[in-house]
Amino acid sequence: MSYDYGPPRFEDQAQPPQRTGKHPVNIGHLVMGLAFLVFVVVWALIETDTVAIHSVEDLRWLLPLPWIVGGSIGLLAALLRKS
């Protein structure tokens, strides 16, 4: 009987996992990025006079919009991650 105690052959070595380029989404980064994006859109709407703001009271409906959009997308991403 002959035993081979030499170094392992290339075919016997475990292959490293293939990188796919995908990584899990950080929901906090997603929410804050979307909120920032919506703040920029709100600012652009006000600056281009698409939305007429005559007083601070007119901003009551516009300023919570980024947080509502970011929160709802964050909830949706969290629900999709669990399934």
Sine and cosine of phi, psi and omega as CSV:
sin_phi,cos_phi,sin_psi,cos_psi,sin_omega,cos_omega
0.00,0.00,0.62,-0.79,-0.02,-1.00
-0.83,-0.55,0.75,-0.66,0.06,-1.00
-0.93,-0.36,0.69,-0.73,0.00,-1.00
-0.99,-0.16,0.95,-0.30,0.01,-1.00
-0.98,-0.21,0.33,0.94,0.00,-1.00
-0.96,0.27,0.03,-1.00,0.03,-1.00
-0.89,0.45,0.46,-0.89,-0.02,-1.00
-0.90,0.44,0.55,-0.84,0.03,-1.00
-0.96,0.28,0.36,-0.93,-0.01,-1.00
-0.87,0.50,-0.60,0.80,-0.03,-1.00
-0.93,0.36,-0.41,0.91,-0.04,-1.00
-1.00,0.07,-0.23,0.97,-0.03,-1.00
-0.97,0.23,0.58,-0.81,0.02,-1.00
-0.94,0.34,0.70,-0.72,0.01,-1.00
-0.99,0.16,0.65,-0.76,0.06,-1.00
-0.92,0.39,0.53,-0.85,-0.01,-1.00
-0.89,0.46,0.62,-0.79,0.01,-1.00
-0.96,0.28,0.72,-0.70,0.04,-1.00
-0.99,0.12,0.75,-0.66,-0.02,-1.00
-0.99,-0.17,-0.25,0.97,-0.04,-1.00
1.00,0.05,-0.08,1.00,0.01,-1.00
-1.00,-0.10,0.57,-0.82,0.08,-1.00
-0.62,-0.79,0.39,-0.92,-0.02,-1.00
-0.91,0.41,0.57,-0.82,-0.01,-1.00
-0.98,0.18,0.75,-0.66,0.10,-1.00
-0.99,0.11,0.93,-0.38,-0.12,-0.99
-0.91,0.41,-0.57,0.82,0.03,-1.00
-0.89,0.45,-0.68,0.73,0.05,-1.00
-0.91,0.42,-0.63,0.78,0.03,-1.00
-0.88,0.48,-0.73,0.68,-0.03,-1.00
-0.90,0.43,-0.73,0.69,-0.04,-1.00
-0.93,0.36,-0.58,0.81,0.06,-1.00
-0.91,0.42,-0.67,0.74,0.03,-1.00
-0.93,0.38,-0.63,0.77,0.04,-1.00
-0.89,0.46,-0.68,0.73,0.04,-1.00
-0.89,0.46,-0.67,0.74,0.02,-1.00
-0.88,0.47,-0.67,0.75,0.02,-1.00
-0.94,0.35,-0.59,0.81,0.10,-1.00
-0.87,0.50,-0.65,0.76,0.03,-1.00
-0.91,0.41,-0.65,0.76,0.03,-1.00
-0.91,0.42,-0.68,0.74,0.03,-1.00
-0.88,0.47,-0.70,0.71,0.04,-1.00
-0.87,0.50,-0.69,0.72,0.00,-1.00
-0.91,0.43,-0.61,0.79,0.04,-1.00
-0.90,0.43,-0.63,0.78,0.01,-1.00
-0.95,0.32,-0.68,0.74,-0.04,-1.00
-0.92,0.39,-0.54,0.84,-0.01,-1.00
-1.00,0.02,0.11,0.99,-0.01,-1.00
0.86,0.52,0.46,0.89,0.14,-0.99
-0.95,0.32,-0.59,0.80,0.09,-1.00
-0.92,-0.39,0.87,-0.50,-0.04,-1.00
-0.99,0.12,0.87,-0.49,0.03,-1.00
-0.91,-0.41,0.92,-0.40,-0.01,-1.00
-0.99,-0.16,-0.43,0.90,0.03,-1.00
-0.50,-0.87,0.12,-0.99,0.01,-1.00
-0.91,0.42,-0.48,0.88,0.00,-1.00
-0.89,0.45,-0.43,0.90,0.02,-1.00
-0.95,0.31,-0.27,0.96,-0.01,-1.00
-0.99,0.10,-0.08,1.00,-0.07,-1.00
-0.84,0.54,-0.60,0.80,-0.04,-1.00
-1.00,0.01,-0.29,0.96,-0.11,-0.99
-1.00,-0.06,-0.57,0.82,-0.08,-1.00
-0.95,0.31,-0.54,0.84,0.06,-1.00
-0.97,0.25,-0.19,0.98,-0.07,-1.00
-0.84,0.55,-0.70,0.71,0.02,-1.00
-0.87,0.49,-0.61,0.79,-0.02,-1.00
-0.95,0.31,-0.58,0.82,0.03,-1.00
-0.92,0.38,-0.70,0.72,0.01,-1.00
-0.91,0.42,-0.74,0.67,-0.01,-1.00
-0.89,0.46,-0.68,0.74,0.01,-1.00
-0.92,0.40,-0.66,0.75,0.00,-1.00
-0.93,0.36,-0.61,0.79,0.06,-1.00
-0.93,0.38,-0.61,0.79,0.06,-1.00
-0.89,0.45,-0.67,0.74,0.06,-1.00
-0.89,0.45,-0.67,0.74,0.02,-1.00
-0.90,0.44,-0.67,0.74,0.02,-1.00
-0.91,0.42,-0.62,0.78,0.02,-1.00
-0.92,0.39,-0.63,0.78,0.03,-1.00
-0.93,0.37,-0.64,0.77,0.00,-1.00
-0.94,0.34,-0.50,0.86,0.02,-1.00
-0.93,0.37,-0.59,0.81,-0.04,-1.00
-0.94,0.33,-0.49,0.87,-0.05,-1.00
-1.00,-0.01,0.00,0.00,0.00,0.00
